[in-house]
Amino acid sequence: MDFSKIKAAAEGYRADMTKFLRELVAIPGESCGEEGHIRRIEAEMKKVGFDKVVIDPMGNVMGYMGAGKTLIGYDAHIDTVGVGNRDNWTFDPYEGFETDEEIGGRGTSDQLGGIVSAVYGAKIMKDLGLLSDKYTVLVTGTVQEEDCDGLCWQYIINEDKVKPEFVVITEPTDGNIYRGQRGRMEIRVDVKGVSCHGSAPERGDNAIYKMADILQDIRELNNRLHFDPFLGKGTVTTSEIFFTSPSRCAVADSCAISLDRRLTDGETYQSALEEVRNLPSVKKYGAEVSMYKYERPSWTGLSYPTDAYFPTWV
């Protein structure tokens, strides 16, 4: 390949790519609310000459360039997280900003810049005759990734029956080639108590106090999780806490926590659940340990329930 021609072609689309990215940033597109992003990407794919553009029932947009036998995917999730505390922003996250070297705004890096690059990368491949009759490029703008990593591709492979030979993920990697990632799962721990009037707490069984012991065991568990030389160490941290109580004047009768568990190579969701179930305080208090399920409807209204488990890959 003549990389000087590829670079020259990319430079020729600088204004179009910049406009495309700035317009995507201006459209809010949090998980399950990505329709505006999807429609804008669909329009751009058609404008630059994709051979086929499809929006599947989940709401993923898929653009095909070429007609060869070998299918190569370029994926960008196009949902974003929220903006958080607006006071922490030094500029409007949806208006964004632009300098000679940077474009800023919600989602520019993660991952709207990725879909812009992939759409125009596919166009350049077609313009320069790089696809020949051997390859088809599939560019996917996928939904709900921030909410549920990988759900979109479960659907594309299992329900759309689309399975590329090779996939380039456009997550930002500081210009490096990455070939692996730790997995993730969401764990819930529930413990029960007995409520009573707050003036005589000894008559009840405070679930929050039980959970306090469990929290300490989980913090200690993180220090001894498996280390893999390639992907690094597995981790666990408490991300949420919930309780029930008849009132602020009563002993809590239940308490629950969410755990964010990152899985390194060699760990499984089964082993991670058993590690928590075997903690001394979890056994002592008979706490229930389970894996979350995800079943939020996509922007199209489709619900595709799955365990909140996203495997490690190398």
C-alpha positions as a Markdown table, in Angstrom:
| # | Residue | x | y | z |
|---|---|---|---|---|
| 1 | Met | 0.0 | 0.0 | 0.0 |
| 2 | Asp | 1.1 | 3.5 | -0.8 |
| 3 | Phe | 0.7 | 5.2 | 2.6 |
| 4 | Ser | 1.5 | 8.6 | 1.2 |
| 5 | Lys | -1.6 | 8.3 | -1.0 |
| 6 | Ile | -3.7 | 7.2 | 2.0 |
| 7 | Lys | -2.5 | 10.2 | 4.1 |
| 8 | Ala | -3.1 | 12.6 | 1.2 |
| 9 | Ala | -6.7 | 11.2 | 0.8 |
| 10 | Ala | -7.3 | 11.6 | 4.5 |
| 11 | Glu | -6.0 | 15.2 | 4.5 |
| 12 | Gly | -8.4 | 15.8 | 1.6 |
| 13 | Tyr | -11.4 | 14.9 | 3.8 |
| 14 | Arg | -10.2 | 16.9 | 6.9 |
| 15 | Ala | -13.0 | 19.5 | 6.6 |
| 16 | Asp | -15.7 | 16.8 | 6.0 |
| 17 | Met | -14.5 | 14.7 | 8.9 |
| 18 | Thr | -14.3 | 17.7 | 11.3 |
| 19 | Lys | -17.8 | 18.8 | 10.4 |
| 20 | Phe | -19.1 | 15.2 | 10.9 |
| 21 | Leu | -17.5 | 14.9 | 14.3 |
| 22 | Arg | -18.6 | 18.3 | 15.5 |
| 23 | Glu | -22.2 | 17.6 | 14.5 |
| 24 | Leu | -22.2 | 14.2 | 16.2 |
| 25 | Val | -20.9 | 15.8 | 19.4 |
| 26 | Ala | -23.7 | 18.4 | 19.3 |
| 27 | Ile | -26.3 | 15.5 | 19.4 |
| 28 | Pro | -26.8 | 14.0 | 22.9 |
| 29 | Gly | -26.5 | 10.2 | 22.7 |
| 30 | Glu | -26.3 | 8.5 | 26.0 |
| 31 | Ser | -26.8 | 4.7 | 26.2 |
| 32 | Cys | -30.4 | 3.7 | 25.1 |
| 33 | Gly | -30.9 | 7.2 | 23.6 |
| 34 | Glu | -28.6 | 7.1 | 20.6 |
| 35 | Glu | -31.1 | 7.5 | 17.8 |
| 36 | Gly | -29.7 | 11.0 | 16.8 |
| 37 | His | -26.2 | 9.6 | 16.5 |
| 38 | Ile | -27.3 | 6.6 | 14.5 |
| 39 | Arg | -29.4 | 8.7 | 12.0 |
| 40 | Arg | -26.5 | 11.1 | 11.5 |
| 41 | Ile | -24.0 | 8.3 | 10.9 |
| 42 | Glu | -26.5 | 6.6 | 8.5 |
| 43 | Ala | -26.7 | 9.9 | 6.5 |
| 44 | Glu | -22.9 | 10.2 | 6.3 |
| 45 | Met | -22.4 | 6.6 | 5.2 |
| 46 | Lys | -24.9 | 7.2 | 2.4 |
| 47 | Lys | -23.3 | 10.5 | 1.5 |
| 48 | Val | -19.8 | 9.0 | 1.1 |
| 49 | Gly | -21.0 | 6.1 | -1.0 |
| 50 | Phe | -21.3 | 3.0 | 1.2 |
| 51 | Asp | -22.7 | 0.1 | -0.9 |
| 52 | Lys | -25.2 | -0.9 | 1.8 |
| 53 | Val | -26.4 | 0.8 | 5.1 |
| 54 | Val | -28.6 | -1.1 | 7.5 |
| 55 | Ile | -30.0 | -0.2 | 11.0 |
| 56 | Asp | -30.7 | -3.5 | 12.8 |
| 57 | Pro | -33.6 | -4.1 | 15.2 |
| 58 | Met | -31.4 | -3.2 | 18.2 |
| 59 | Gly | -30.5 | 0.1 | 16.6 |
| 60 | Asn | -26.9 | -0.5 | 15.5 |
| 61 | Val | -25.9 | 1.0 | 12.2 |
| 62 | Met | -23.9 | -1.1 | 9.8 |
| 63 | Gly | -22.3 | 0.1 | 6.6 |
| 64 | Tyr | -20.8 | -2.2 | 4.0 |
| 65 | Met | -18.2 | -1.1 | 1.6 |
| 66 | Gly | -17.1 | -3.6 | -1.1 |
| 67 | Ala | -18.4 | -7.0 | -2.2 |
| 68 | Gly | -15.5 | -9.4 | -1.5 |
| 69 | Lys | -15.8 | -12.7 | 0.4 |
| 70 | Thr | -13.7 | -11.8 | 3.5 |
| 71 | Leu | -15.6 | -9.5 | 5.9 |
| 72 | Ile | -13.4 | -7.2 | 8.0 |
| 73 | Gly | -15.2 | -5.1 | 10.7 |
| 74 | Tyr | -14.3 | -1.7 | 12.1 |
| 75 | Asp | -16.3 | -1.0 | 15.2 |
| 76 | Ala | -17.1 | 2.1 | 17.2 |
| 77 | His | -19.6 | 2.3 | 20.0 |
| 78 | Ile | -21.4 | 5.6 | 19.5 |
| 79 | Asp | -23.2 | 6.0 | 22.9 |
| 80 | Thr | -21.7 | 8.2 | 25.6 |
| 81 | Val | -21.9 | 8.5 | 29.3 |
| 82 | Gly | -23.6 | 11.6 | 30.7 |
| 83 | Val | -21.8 | 14.9 | 31.3 |
| 84 | Gly | -21.8 | 14.7 | 35.1 |
| 85 | Asn | -21.4 | 17.9 | 37.0 |
| 86 | Arg | -21.6 | 20.7 | 34.3 |
| 87 | Asp | -19.6 | 23.0 | 36.7 |
| 88 | Asn | -16.6 | 20.7 | 36.2 |
| 89 | Trp | -16.5 | 21.5 | 32.4 |
| 90 | Thr | -14.6 | 24.5 | 31.1 |
| 91 | Phe | -16.7 | 24.5 | 27.9 |
| 92 | Asp | -20.1 | 23.3 | 26.8 |
| 93 | Pro | -19.8 | 19.5 | 26.3 |
| 94 | Tyr | -22.2 | 19.4 | 23.4 |
| 95 | Glu | -21.1 | 22.6 | 21.7 |
| 96 | Gly | -17.5 | 21.4 | 22.1 |
| 97 | Phe | -14.4 | 23.3 | 20.8 |
| 98 | Glu | -11.9 | 23.1 | 17.9 |
| 99 | Thr | -8.3 | 24.2 | 17.6 |
| 100 | Asp | -5.7 | 23.4 | 14.9 |
| 101 | Glu | -4.8 | 20.2 | 16.8 |
| 102 | Glu | -7.9 | 19.2 | 18.9 |
| 103 | Ile | -11.6 | 18.7 | 18.8 |
| 104 | Gly | -13.2 | 18.6 | 22.3 |
| 105 | Gly | -16.6 | 17.6 | 23.5 |
| 106 | Arg | -18.6 | 14.7 | 25.0 |
| 107 | Gly | -17.7 | 11.5 | 23.2 |
| 108 | Thr | -14.9 | 12.9 | 20.8 |
| 109 | Ser | -12.4 | 10.3 | 22.1 |
| 110 | Asp | -14.8 | 7.6 | 23.4 |
| 111 | Gln | -15.8 | 6.9 | 20.6 |
| 112 | Leu | -17.3 | 9.3 | 18.1 |
| 113 | Gly | -13.8 | 10.1 | 16.7 |
| 114 | Gly | -13.6 | 6.3 | 16.0 |
| 115 | Ile | -16.7 | 6.1 | 13.9 |
| 116 | Val | -15.7 | 9.2 | 11.9 |
| 117 | Ser | -12.3 | 7.7 | 11.2 |
| 118 | Ala | -13.8 | 4.3 | 10.3 |
| 119 | Val | -16.4 | 5.8 | 7.9 |
| 120 | Tyr | -13.8 | 7.8 | 6.0 |
| 121 | Gly | -11.2 | 5.1 | 6.2 |
| 122 | Ala | -13.7 | 2.8 | 4.4 |
| 123 | Lys | -14.3 | 5.5 | 1.8 |
| 124 | Ile | -10.5 | 5.9 | 1.2 |
| 125 | Met | -10.1 | 2.2 | 0.8 |
| 126 | Lys | -12.8 | 2.3 | -1.9 |
| 127 | Asp | -11.4 | 5.4 | -3.5 |
| 128 | Leu | -7.9 | 3.9 | -3.8 |
| 129 | Gly | -9.0 | 0.4 | -4.9 |
| 130 | Leu | -7.8 | -1.3 | -1.8 |
| 131 | Leu | -10.8 | -3.6 | -1.4 |
| 132 | Ser | -10.5 | -5.3 | -4.8 |
| 133 | Asp | -12.8 | -8.4 | -5.1 |
| 134 | Lys | -11.5 | -10.1 | -2.0 |
| 135 | Tyr | -12.7 | -7.9 | 0.9 |
| 136 | Thr | -15.8 | -6.3 | 2.3 |
| 137 | Val | -15.4 | -3.7 | 5.0 |
| 138 | Leu | -18.2 | -3.5 | 7.6 |
| 139 | Val | -18.2 | -0.3 | 9.7 |
| 140 | Thr | -20.5 | -0.6 | 12.7 |
| 141 | Gly | -21.8 | 2.2 | 15.0 |
| 142 | Thr | -22.9 | 0.2 | 18.0 |
| 143 | Val | -25.2 | 1.1 | 20.9 |
| 144 | Gln | -25.4 | 0.6 | 24.7 |
| 145 | Glu | -21.7 | -0.2 | 25.1 |
| 146 | Glu | -21.3 | 2.2 | 28.0 |
| 147 | Asp | -24.2 | 0.5 | 29.7 |
| 148 | Cys | -23.4 | -3.1 | 28.8 |
| 149 | Asp | -20.1 | -3.8 | 27.1 |
| 150 | Gly | -20.4 | -6.3 | 24.2 |
| 151 | Leu | -24.2 | -6.6 | 24.2 |
| 152 | Cys | -24.4 | -5.0 | 20.8 |
| 153 | Trp | -22.0 | -7.6 | 19.3 |
| 154 | Gln | -23.8 | -10.4 | 21.0 |
| 155 | Tyr | -26.8 | -9.3 | 19.0 |
| 156 | Ile | -25.0 | -8.7 | 15.8 |
| 157 | Ile | -23.4 | -12.2 | 15.8 |
| 158 | Asn | -26.3 | -14.2 | 17.3 |
| 159 | Glu | -29.3 | -12.4 | 15.8 |
| 160 | Asp | -28.1 | -10.5 | 12.7 |
| 161 | Lys | -25.9 | -13.5 | 11.8 |
| 162 | Val | -23.0 | -11.2 | 10.9 |
| 163 | Lys | -19.6 | -12.5 | 11.9 |
| 164 | Pro | -16.5 | -10.7 | 10.5 |
| 165 | Glu | -13.2 | -12.6 | 10.0 |
| 166 | Phe | -11.3 | -9.8 | 11.9 |
| 167 | Val | -12.4 | -6.8 | 13.8 |
| 168 | Val | -10.6 | -3.5 | 14.5 |
| 169 | Ile | -12.0 | -1.8 | 17.6 |
| 170 | Thr | -11.6 | 2.0 | 17.4 |
| 171 | Glu | -11.3 | 2.5 | 21.2 |
| 172 | Pro | -8.5 | 5.1 | 21.7 |
| 173 | Thr | -5.1 | 3.4 | 22.5 |
| 174 | Asp | -2.7 | 6.4 | 22.2 |
| 175 | Gly | -1.6 | 5.2 | 18.8 |
| 176 | Asn | -0.6 | 1.7 | 20.0 |
| 177 | Ile | -1.9 | -1.7 | 18.8 |
| 178 | Tyr | -3.7 | -3.4 | 21.6 |
| 179 | Arg | -4.6 | -7.1 | 21.4 |
| 180 | Gly | -6.3 | -7.8 | 24.7 |
| 181 | Gln | -8.4 | -6.4 | 27.5 |
| 182 | Arg | -9.4 | -7.4 | 31.0 |
| 183 | Gly | -13.0 | -8.6 | 31.4 |
| 184 | Arg | -15.7 | -7.2 | 33.6 |
| 185 | Met | -18.6 | -8.3 | 35.6 |
| 186 | Glu | -21.2 | -6.8 | 38.0 |
| 187 | Ile | -21.8 | -8.6 | 41.3 |
| 188 | Arg | -24.5 | -7.9 | 43.9 |
| 189 | Val | -24.2 | -8.9 | 47.6 |
| 190 | Asp | -27.4 | -9.0 | 49.7 |
| 191 | Val | -27.6 | -9.4 | 53.4 |
| 192 | Lys | -30.7 | -9.5 | 55.6 |
| 193 | Gly | -31.4 | -8.1 | 59.1 |
| 194 | Val | -34.3 | -7.6 | 61.5 |
| 195 | Ser | -35.7 | -4.2 | 62.0 |
| 196 | Cys | -36.7 | -2.7 | 65.4 |
| 197 | His | -37.1 | 0.8 | 66.9 |
| 198 | Gly | -34.0 | 2.8 | 66.9 |
| 199 | Ser | -34.2 | 3.5 | 70.6 |
| 200 | Ala | -33.5 | -0.2 | 71.4 |
| 201 | Pro | -31.2 | -1.4 | 68.6 |
| 202 | Glu | -30.3 | -4.5 | 70.6 |
| 203 | Arg | -33.7 | -5.9 | 69.8 |
| 204 | Gly | -33.0 | -6.0 | 66.1 |
| 205 | Asp | -30.2 | -7.2 | 63.8 |
| 206 | Asn | -28.7 | -4.4 | 61.8 |
| 207 | Ala | -28.0 | -5.3 | 58.2 |
| 208 | Ile | -25.8 | -2.3 | 57.6 |
| 209 | Tyr | -23.4 | -3.5 | 60.4 |
| 210 | Lys | -23.2 | -6.9 | 58.8 |
| 211 | Met | -22.4 | -5.3 | 55.5 |
| 212 | Ala | -19.7 | -3.2 | 57.1 |
| 213 | Asp | -17.8 | -6.5 | 57.9 |
| 214 | Ile | -18.4 | -7.7 | 54.3 |
| 215 | Leu | -17.0 | -4.5 | 52.9 |
| 216 | Gln | -13.8 | -4.9 | 54.8 |
| 217 | Asp | -13.4 | -8.4 | 53.5 |
| 218 | Ile | -14.0 | -7.3 | 49.9 |
| 219 | Arg | -11.4 | -4.5 | 50.3 |
| 220 | Glu | -8.9 | -7.1 | 51.5 |
| 221 | Leu | -9.8 | -9.5 | 48.7 |
| 222 | Asn | -8.8 | -6.9 | 46.1 |
| 223 | Asn | -5.2 | -7.1 | 47.4 |
| 224 | Arg | -4.8 | -10.8 | 46.7 |
| 225 | Leu | -6.5 | -11.3 | 43.3 |
| 226 | His | -4.7 | -13.0 | 40.5 |
| 227 | Phe | -2.0 | -11.2 | 38.5 |
| 228 | Asp | -1.4 | -12.0 | 34.8 |
| 229 | Pro | 1.9 | -10.9 | 33.2 |
| 230 | Phe | 0.2 | -9.7 | 30.1 |
| 231 | Leu | -3.1 | -8.1 | 31.2 |
| 232 | Gly | -2.1 | -7.3 | 34.8 |
| 233 | Lys | -4.1 | -7.8 | 38.0 |
| 234 | Gly | -7.7 | -8.6 | 38.6 |
| 235 | Thr | -9.6 | -6.1 | 40.8 |
| 236 | Val | -12.7 | -5.7 | 42.8 |
| 237 | Thr | -14.3 | -2.6 | 44.3 |
| 238 | Thr | -17.6 | -1.6 | 45.8 |
| 239 | Ser | -19.4 | 0.8 | 43.5 |
| 240 | Glu | -22.9 | 1.2 | 45.1 |
| 241 | Ile | -24.6 | 0.6 | 48.4 |
| 242 | Phe | -28.4 | 0.2 | 49.1 |
| 243 | Phe | -30.5 | -0.4 | 52.2 |
| 244 | Thr | -34.1 | -0.8 | 53.4 |
| 245 | Ser | -35.4 | 0.4 | 56.7 |
| 246 | Pro | -38.9 | 1.4 | 57.8 |
| 247 | Ser | -37.7 | 4.8 | 58.8 |
| 248 | Arg | -34.7 | 6.9 | 59.9 |
| 249 | Cys | -35.7 | 5.9 | 63.4 |
| 250 | Ala | -35.3 | 2.2 | 62.9 |
| 251 | Val | -32.7 | -0.5 | 62.4 |
| 252 | Ala | -32.0 | -1.4 | 58.8 |
| 253 | Asp | -33.5 | -4.8 | 57.8 |
| 254 | Ser | -31.5 | -5.3 | 54.6 |
| 255 | Cys | -28.4 | -4.0 | 52.9 |
| 256 | Ala | -26.9 | -4.6 | 49.4 |
| 257 | Ile | -23.9 | -3.6 | 47.5 |
| 258 | Ser | -22.7 | -3.6 | 43.9 |
| 259 | Leu | -19.2 | -4.8 | 43.0 |
| 260 | Asp | -17.3 | -3.8 | 39.9 |
| 261 | Arg | -15.1 | -6.9 | 39.2 |
| 262 | Arg | -12.3 | -6.7 | 36.5 |
| 263 | Leu | -11.2 | -10.1 | 35.4 |
| 264 | Thr | -7.7 | -10.8 | 34.2 |
| 265 | Asp | -6.6 | -13.7 | 32.0 |
| 266 | Gly | -7.3 | -17.0 | 33.8 |
| 267 | Glu | -10.2 | -15.7 | 35.8 |
| 268 | Thr | -13.9 | -16.6 | 35.1 |
| 269 | Tyr | -17.2 | -15.3 | 36.4 |
| 270 | Gln | -17.7 | -18.6 | 38.3 |
| 271 | Ser | -14.4 | -18.2 | 40.1 |
| 272 | Ala | -15.1 | -14.6 | 40.9 |
| 273 | Leu | -18.5 | -15.3 | 42.4 |
| 274 | Glu | -17.0 | -18.2 | 44.5 |
| 275 | Glu | -14.2 | -15.9 | 45.9 |
| 276 | Val | -16.9 | -13.5 | 47.2 |
| 277 | Arg | -19.1 | -16.4 | 48.5 |
| 278 | Asn | -16.1 | -17.8 | 50.4 |
| 279 | Leu | -15.3 | -14.6 | 52.3 |
| 280 | Pro | -15.6 | -15.2 | 56.1 |
| 281 | Ser | -18.2 | -12.5 | 56.7 |
| 282 | Val | -20.3 | -13.5 | 53.7 |
| 283 | Lys | -20.4 | -17.1 | 55.1 |
| 284 | Lys | -21.0 | -15.8 | 58.7 |
| 285 | Tyr | -24.0 | -13.7 | 57.7 |
| 286 | Gly | -25.4 | -16.0 | 55.0 |
| 287 | Ala | -25.2 | -13.2 | 52.4 |
| 288 | Glu | -26.5 | -13.9 | 48.9 |
| 289 | Val | -24.0 | -13.3 | 46.1 |
| 290 | Ser | -25.3 | -13.0 | 42.5 |
| 291 | Met | -24.5 | -11.6 | 39.1 |
| 292 | Tyr | -26.5 | -8.7 | 37.7 |
| 293 | Lys | -28.6 | -9.1 | 34.6 |
| 294 | Tyr | -28.9 | -6.3 | 32.0 |
| 295 | Glu | -32.3 | -5.8 | 30.2 |
| 296 | Arg | -32.7 | -2.1 | 29.5 |
| 297 | Pro | -34.5 | -1.6 | 26.1 |
| 298 | Ser | -32.4 | 0.0 | 23.3 |
| 299 | Trp | -33.5 | 3.2 | 21.6 |
| 300 | Thr | -35.7 | 1.1 | 19.3 |
| 301 | Gly | -37.5 | -0.5 | 22.2 |
| 302 | Leu | -35.8 | -3.9 | 21.9 |
| 303 | Ser | -34.8 | -5.7 | 25.1 |
| 304 | Tyr | -32.1 | -8.3 | 24.8 |
| 305 | Pro | -31.4 | -9.6 | 28.4 |
| 306 | Thr | -27.9 | -10.8 | 29.2 |
| 307 | Asp | -25.8 | -11.5 | 32.2 |
| 308 | Ala | -23.6 | -8.5 | 33.2 |
| 309 | Tyr | -20.5 | -10.5 | 32.4 |
| 310 | Phe | -18.0 | -9.4 | 29.7 |
| 311 | Pro | -15.2 | -11.9 | 29.2 |
| 312 | Thr | -11.5 | -11.2 | 29.2 |
| 313 | Trp | -9.9 | -11.6 | 25.7 |
| 314 | Val | -6.4 | -12.0 | 24.4 |
